[in-house]
Structure formats: C-alpha cells, structure tokens
Amino acid sequence: MRVRNGDKINLLFNVTPDVLEEYRDSILDALKRRSIDAHAGLLGDIAPENVDYIIHATGGPITDFAPFTNTRAVLSLWAGVEKIVGNTTLTQPLCRMVDDGLRQGMVEWVVGHVLRAHLGMDRYVCEKPHAWEQHVPPLATDRAVTVLGLGELGAAAATALAQLGFRVTGWSRSPREVTGVRCLAGADNLPQALASAEILVGLLPQTPETIDLLNAERLALLPKGSIIVNAGRGTLIVDGALIAALDSGQVAHATLDVFRTEPVPSDHPFWSHPGVTISPHIAAATRASTAAEKIAENVMRAESGQPLLHVVDRTLSY
Ligand code: NDP
C-alpha cells in the first residue's frame, strides 16, 4: 500500500457539506474494517498532488481535476455520472456507484409504480368515484411491460417484474440475457420494444444517444393509452411531446421521478397536468451504509493492485 500523510491515504470529498456529513464516517469506518487508515478532507485541506482518491457527488466545488496528478480514482457516490463524465480535465478513472441498496430501492419503486398502473389503483385511491364501479384488472401474465435499459438497475427491475408474471421486454445498447425477459438491443429494435409497451419503464442513463429519445415520433409507437414510468433521467423524454401525447390519450399517465430541471420549476406544466405524477427524484437513493462499503472495496482494490470496479466508459458516457 502507498504511504501518504503518515500511514494514511488521503480522501478528498468533492461534495456538498451535507453529503460530507452523511458519508465521511461510514466511509472511514468501512476502510478501517479493511485495515486502511484514511484522512478525509475538503478542497483546500489536502495539497492536490497528495490526494489519493476523490469521493465525488454533484455539487462539489472541484471543476478542474488536472491538479490532482496522483489521484488514483474519482469515486462517484451516485449511479448517474452525466454531470461529470464530459469534464475534459478529468483524466483519472471515474467509477460510478453500483450497490445493493440502490438496486433494491429501484426494484421496489419500479414494481410499486408498475403495479399501481397495472391494477389501476389511482381510480380508487385518488379519484374516489363514490360509485360501485368494478374495473377488474387483467392478470400480470396479460400485461406487456418494456424496460428501457438492462443495466444494474434495469435488469433487476425487469427480473422482478418477470417474476411477478408480467410479459417483460428489455432493451439495451448491446445484446443482454436476462432470465424471463425478452431482450432486444440496438436502435433498430427500439420500435419493437416500444410497440409492446403497455407500461414503459425508463432506466437509461443520460448520454448523447438517449437525450430526447422519446420524442413525438417514438411516443406514437407505443400502444394507445400506455403508461410511462421513468426513473432513469428526465432528458429521455421530450417534455412537450409527452404533454401532447397525454392530451391526445396516446399516453394515459406518466409517473416521472427525474426531470430536465430539478427541482421541477413551479410553473412547469407537469405540476398541474392530471396525467402526470411527479416523484421528486427519490426512486433509489444512495444510502451511506451500503455505499460506503462499495467505496471502500474499490479503494482496497486499487491499493492492492486489482482493477477498479464499475469504471465509466468515457466513450459511451456511462
Ligand atoms: P447501467 O450503466 O448499469 O445500465 C445502463 C443500461 O442502459 C444498460 O443496459 C445500457 O446498455 C443501456 N443503454 C445505455 N445507452 C443506451 C442506448 N443508447 N441504447 C440502448 N440502451 C442503452 O446503469 P444503471 O442501471 O446502474 O442506472 C441507470 C440509470 O438510472 C443511471 O444512469 C441513472 O441515470 C439512473 N438512476 C436514477 C436513480 C433515481 O433515483 N431516479 C437512482 C440511480 C440511478 P448495455 O447493457 O448495452 O450497456
């Protein structure tokens, strides 16, 4: 192991003060359990050339990573890295967050909202018709769900939905195999994936290829009256096209956890549209208890000469 700051490694937290408070002790403890002593600091506390690892979360003050010449890796606390991946000063390996807490949280959120849509729960929970109107939902085996994105989160959500009996199609960039899921890949197969989406789940990262992917033309490929559940990134869907599709009945409802601008501006039409449920980016939160273990594991791997896990491919932006 390298020796810096006595026998400690130097972790620079490029995060906001509240994130530092939430994560610092968990990460230091997780490292200690792996016999790694670390010194944690903020920008200005540690000379740039002495920084071994940067723990990164959106909102941190560092925008120029060039001075951190001996930094072995930038470790993101978040799964989505679209705000940092294009930073040309960042030449160090960038690792994103993949952990069980995130995966479990996303599976629960997606399954919850897909079941809500599938069972038509809003009719009784929100609309309260004050009339004995029986709308018996189909069984999951008669409902087609498409999941866009078959990565760590998409594959887990697709698997959980398939295990409930839904007819699940998954779509990814490169060919994938997920048990119980019809897997399609590549732009050529997107129309097929959309055509069978009575419920469409978005779990794609934000990349140049996925921005505005769901425009008016592609929303028109969905079965009429389909329901959208998006927890990937808000740029996936063209807001105006979605509003138009909701107004025409092409899309019956959209539950959105992610948006082009967050928090959603108070005058955004999504707030007042009856066909939109706004969920304030809470689908799957990184939790310090599990995420700290992942950060510590990657530090330990780097310190012992093993390859880092979950390194972002800059050419793909995810
Ligand atoms: P991964 O990188 O593991 O998976 C991304 C998936 O998207 C892969 O299957 C990938 O294909 C696919 N993909 C990427 N680009 C394209 C493309 N152009 N065409 C088709 N498929 C594509 O990411 P995760 O599953 O861990 O996370 C997904 C996203 O979820 C994150 O990037 C983040 O934005 C969002 N997120 C949201 C949270 C929330 O609370 N709302 C919480 C955490 C994450 P392939 O398999 O071929 O690589």
Residues whose N, C-alpha, C, O or C-beta is under 5 A from the ligand:
A	BS01	NDP	A79 G80 G149 L150 G151 E152 L153 G154 W171 S172 R173 S174 L203 L204 P205 Q206 E209 T210 A231 G232 R233 D257 H281 I282 A283 A284 A285 Y318
